[in-house]
Amino acid sequence: MLIRPFLEEDTEAVVALWEECGLTRPWNDPRRDIARKLTVQRELFLVGVDDGTEAAGAGQPIATAMAGFDGHRGWVYYVAVSPARQGERLGAQLMAEAERLLTGLGCPKINIQIRSGNDRVIGFYEHLGFSPDGALGYGKRLIAD
Ligand SMILES: CC(C)(COP(=O)(O)OP(=O)(O)OC[C@H]1O[C@@H](n2cnc3c(N)ncnc32)[C@H](O)[C@@H]1OP(=O)(O)O)[C@@H](O)C(=O)NCCC(=O)NCCS
């Protein structure tokens, strides 16, 4: 897998990947989420593409991680690997690249949010060295999509 920043032409494939991975929600318009991310640290919106040269699907997005540093914490959203390619350590590679870029910006700690009910990914993050913070996540919507 080759990891590179998101390009506008990835949009439809990336939205399809997120849908396939069950990451989209009715209250989050994924295309608006992408458009907003392209205005802030777009170089931290990572896409993993199949680097097979001849294989069908070569060059297609197969994984994503949308990272950002707010000056205090790094955040990573939309961590996704195509279901057909899960278990090949692609998610770990993508998170390692996000960590490398965030560390380079002086980011001291990464936070991730796991939706209630998505318990099956807990093992993945714990495997990568993440542990529970003991904090309760609260949010307040400012712009309705
Ligand atoms: C979570 C997800 C990104 C993991 O990607 P992946 O490429 O399948 O995971 P990897 O193969 O890189 O796994 C890395 C390591 O974690 C381990 N691991 C992965 N999932 C695990 C789990 N549920 N429990 C325990 N260990 C797990 C792997 O065995 C691997 O171990 P290794 O380093 O010894 O080989 C992928 O399953 C996914 O896209 N899920 C759906 C979307 C989602 O829920 N995203 C998270 C939103 S918070």
The ligand as an SDF file (V2000), in Angstrom:
LIG
                    3D

 48 50  0  0  0  0  0  0  0  0999 V2000
  -10.2300   -1.0450   12.4750 C   0  0  0  0  0  0  0  0  0  0  0  0
   -9.5750   -1.2770   11.1240 C   0  0  0  0  0  0  0  0  0  0  0  0
   -9.1550    0.0710   10.5430 C   0  0  0  0  0  0  0  0  0  0  0  0
   -8.3240   -2.1470   11.3330 C   0  0  0  0  0  0  0  0  0  0  0  0
   -7.6090   -2.2410   10.1150 O   0  0  0  0  0  0  0  0  0  0  0  0
   -6.8130   -3.5600    9.6870 P   0  0  0  0  0  0  0  0  0  0  0  0
   -5.9470   -3.2080    8.5390 O   0  0  0  0  0  0  0  0  0  0  0  0
   -7.7810   -4.6810    9.5110 O   0  0  0  0  0  0  0  0  0  0  0  0
   -5.9590   -3.8760   10.9930 O   0  0  0  0  0  0  0  0  0  0  0  0
   -4.4230   -4.3850   10.9970 P   0  0  0  0  0  0  0  0  0  0  0  0
   -4.3380   -5.6060   10.1520 O   0  0  0  0  0  0  0  0  0  0  0  0
   -3.5330   -3.2570   10.6660 O   0  0  0  0  0  0  0  0  0  0  0  0
   -4.2430   -4.7560   12.5300 O   0  0  0  0  0  0  0  0  0  0  0  0
   -3.0960   -4.3240   13.2440 C   0  0  0  0  0  0  0  0  0  0  0  0
   -2.8940   -5.2470   14.4080 C   0  0  0  0  0  0  0  0  0  0  0  0
   -4.0280   -5.1500   15.2740 O   0  0  0  0  0  0  0  0  0  0  0  0
   -4.5940   -6.4420   15.4480 C   0  0  0  0  0  0  0  0  0  0  0  0
   -6.0350   -6.3030   15.4610 N   0  0  0  0  0  0  0  0  0  0  0  0
   -6.8200   -5.7960   14.4920 C   0  0  0  0  0  0  0  0  0  0  0  0
   -8.1060   -5.8040   14.8800 N   0  0  0  0  0  0  0  0  0  0  0  0
   -8.1010   -6.3470   16.1230 C   0  0  0  0  0  0  0  0  0  0  0  0
   -9.1270   -6.6450   17.0700 C   0  0  0  0  0  0  0  0  0  0  0  0
  -10.3940   -6.3690   16.8170 N   0  0  0  0  0  0  0  0  0  0  0  0
   -8.7560   -7.1870   18.2540 N   0  0  0  0  0  0  0  0  0  0  0  0
   -7.4650   -7.4650   18.5280 C   0  0  0  0  0  0  0  0  0  0  0  0
   -6.4440   -7.2010   17.6690 N   0  0  0  0  0  0  0  0  0  0  0  0
   -6.7780   -6.6520   16.5000 C   0  0  0  0  0  0  0  0  0  0  0  0
   -4.1670   -7.2500   14.2470 C   0  0  0  0  0  0  0  0  0  0  0  0
   -4.1550   -8.6250   14.5350 O   0  0  0  0  0  0  0  0  0  0  0  0
   -2.7930   -6.7050   13.9700 C   0  0  0  0  0  0  0  0  0  0  0  0
   -1.8600   -7.3730   14.8150 O   0  0  0  0  0  0  0  0  0  0  0  0
   -0.3220   -7.6400   14.4080 P   0  0  0  0  0  0  0  0  0  0  0  0
    0.3520   -6.2800   14.4510 O   0  0  0  0  0  0  0  0  0  0  0  0
    0.1740   -8.5620   15.4460 O   0  0  0  0  0  0  0  0  0  0  0  0
   -0.3260   -8.1940   13.0220 O   0  0  0  0  0  0  0  0  0  0  0  0
  -10.5110   -2.0190   10.1490 C   0  0  0  0  0  0  0  0  0  0  0  0
  -10.9480   -3.2020   10.7620 O   0  0  0  0  0  0  0  0  0  0  0  0
  -11.7250   -1.2110    9.7380 C   0  0  0  0  0  0  0  0  0  0  0  0
  -11.6940   -0.4920    8.7660 O   0  0  0  0  0  0  0  0  0  0  0  0
  -12.8620   -1.3940   10.4610 N   0  0  0  0  0  0  0  0  0  0  0  0
  -14.1110   -0.7390   10.0880 C   0  0  0  0  0  0  0  0  0  0  0  0
  -14.0830    0.7490   10.2900 C   0  0  0  0  0  0  0  0  0  0  0  0
  -13.8730    1.1540   11.7430 C   0  0  0  0  0  0  0  0  0  0  0  0
  -14.5960    0.7080   12.6300 O   0  0  0  0  0  0  0  0  0  0  0  0
  -12.8830    2.0450   11.9680 N   0  0  0  0  0  0  0  0  0  0  0  0
  -12.5310    2.5370   13.2800 C   0  0  0  0  0  0  0  0  0  0  0  0
  -13.3150    3.7320   13.6220 C   0  0  0  0  0  0  0  0  0  0  0  0
  -12.9490    4.2820   15.2850 S   0  0  0  0  0  0  0  0  0  0  0  0
  1  2  1  0
  2  3  1  0
  2  4  1  0
  2 36  1  0
  4  5  1  0
  5  6  1  0
  6  7  2  0
  6  8  1  0
  6  9  1  0
  9 10  1  0
 10 11  2  0
 10 12  1  0
 10 13  1  0
 13 14  1  0
 14 15  1  0
 15 16  1  0
 15 30  1  0
 16 17  1  0
 17 18  1  0
 17 28  1  0
 18 19  1  0
 18 27  1  0
 19 20  2  0
 20 21  1  0
 21 22  1  0
 21 27  2  0
 22 23  1  0
 22 24  2  0
 24 25  1  0
 25 26  2  0
 26 27  1  0
 28 29  1  0
 28 30  1  0
 30 31  1  0
 31 32  1  0
 32 33  2  0
 32 34  1  0
 32 35  1  0
 36 37  1  0
 36 38  1  0
 38 39  2  0
 38 40  1  0
 40 41  1  0
 41 42  1  0
 42 43  1  0
 43 44  2  0
 43 45  1  0
 45 46  1  0
 46 47  1  0
 47 48  1  0
M  END
$$$$
